């Protein structure tokens, strides 16, 4: 049923996916228990279905519950726990809770670097997410540093012409352009 809900989400049928995810979660809680890893995956999927519909407060609640249980059951450094940390940070960011999201993104990045390595694709995603939330808060100079670091690591991992590297290069170029325009508007030398 999890796969069916994911397929529905992939088709943009988020409400239908939410219904399937809720049924799946209820069944797994009943049959496997609330702390079974498969149940936790269903919780994660439901949170994503909620987020996909713009139900960010509900997604945050589900993401917090999923993270707490994954930390308890799987440990703080398990890849699924790290994914839950990222999901919660994203839910916070989508609600404009940037300061709290930044703290969560910094923690996620540090753990992913330690557990997965600095050049793992998920670690690069964590770098991007932190840079983005810094940009959203107007901390442009620090955001630029993280976008630059993401680009450097993408070039090392993928090479200079890979799609991920090109996307990273565009992200850095866009923020540099915005920073330059801001400098012109304020009369500063940036």
N, C-alpha and C positions, 0 to 999 in steps of 0.2 A: 504494500500500500504506500510505503514511503516513496518508492520509485514512481508510482502513478501520480502522487501529489507533486513530485519534482517535475514530471513531464507536463502536468497542467501549468505549473509555474513557468516553465519554459515556453509555453504557448501564451503567456500573459493572462491565464485564467486563475488569478490569485485568490479570488473568493472561493472558488471550487477547491483549490489546493488547500485553503485554510480548513474547509469542512473535512476533507480527507485527513489532513494532519491532526485535527482534533479527535476524530474517531480513532485513528491509529494510535495516538498518544493514550487515549483512555483504555484501549484494548491492551496495549503494552504495559501500562501501569497495573492493570488487573492481572494479567497473565505472568509478566516477568518481574514486576515490582518497580517502584519509583526510582531505584538507583541502578537498574540494569543499564549497561552502556547503550543498548539498542533503544531503550526508553529515552535516554538522554539525547540520542540522535533525533528522535521524534520531537522532543522539546525544541531542539535547535531548529529543526525544519519548520515547526509551527511559528517560532519567532521570526524566521525569514519570510514566511508567508504573510505575517502581520506587517512586517516592515515593507514588503513589496506593495502593500495596499496603503501605505502612509500611516499605518496605525503604530506610530513610533512609541507612544507611551506603553501600550500593551506589549510591543516587541521588547522594550527595555525591561519590563517586569519579567517576561519569559527568559530573556537573555541573562538577567541577574540570577534567576533560579537555576538555569542550566549551568552557568559558570560555577555557582556555589556547589552544586552536586558533582560536576565534573572534577572540581578541585578535590572534593572529598573522596570520590570513588577512583578517579584516575591519577590524581596528583597534579600539582601546579605546572609541571613541565611537560605533561602529555600533549601531543599535537592537537588533540580535540579540545583540550582545555585552553590552549593558546588561541585556537579558532574562536572559542566562546569569548575570550577576552577581547579579541578584535571585533566580534559582532556587537558586544555591549558598547564598546567605544564608538562604533559606527552609529548605533541607535542613539547614543547621547549626542553625537555630533549632529545628527539629523534633526534633533530637537533644539539645536542652538546651545546646548550645554557644553560649550567648547572647552572650558577650563577642565571640567571633569573628564571629558573625552581625551584631552591632551595627556592628563596623568595616566589614563588607561593605555593610550597608545605608546607612551614612553615605556611603561612596564612591559607591554606586549613586545615591543621592539627589543628591549634588553633580554627578555627571556628567549625570544626567537633567535637572536644572535648567539646566545649561549647554547641553546638546545639544537637548533637546526644549522647554525653557521651563518656567517655574515653575508654569504652570497647565495643563500637558498632563495628560490623564488618567493616563498611566503615571507621571508625576512625583507625582501625588496618591497613587497606589498605593504608591510608594516612601516617601512621607511616612507613610502609614498603617503600612507594615511597620516602619519605624524606631520609630514611637511604640509599636507593639505589642511589639517586642523590648525596648524600654526598660521598658515595663510589666512584662513577664515577669521582668525582672531586679530589679524593685522600685524602679526609678528613676521613681517616680510623678510627681514634680513636673516633670521634663523631658518625660516622656511626655505630660502634660497640655498642655504648650506645643506639642508637635508635633501632637497631636490638634486643638488650637485652630487652628493654622496650616492644617491640612488642611481644616477646616470653612470658614475664611475663603476659601481658594482655591476650594473647591467652590461656595460662594455666588457668587463672582465668575464662575466658569466656567459653572455650570449654572443659577444662580438659587436662591432660597431654598426652592422646593418640589419640586425634582427628587429622584428616588429616591436618587441618590448623595449629595446634600446632606443628605437626611433620615437616611441611614445614618451619615454623618459626625457629624451632630448627636447621634444615639443613642450612638455610640462615645464622644464627649466626655462626654455625660451619665452614661454608665455608669462611666467612670473617675472622674469628679468625685464620684459617689455612693460609690464604693469608697473614695476618698480621705477623704471626710467620715466614713464609717463607721470607717475606720482611726483617724482622729483621736479619735472618741468612745471607741473601745476602749482607746486608749493614754492617754486623758485630755488629749490635746494640743489646742491650738486650731489647726485647719488650715483 
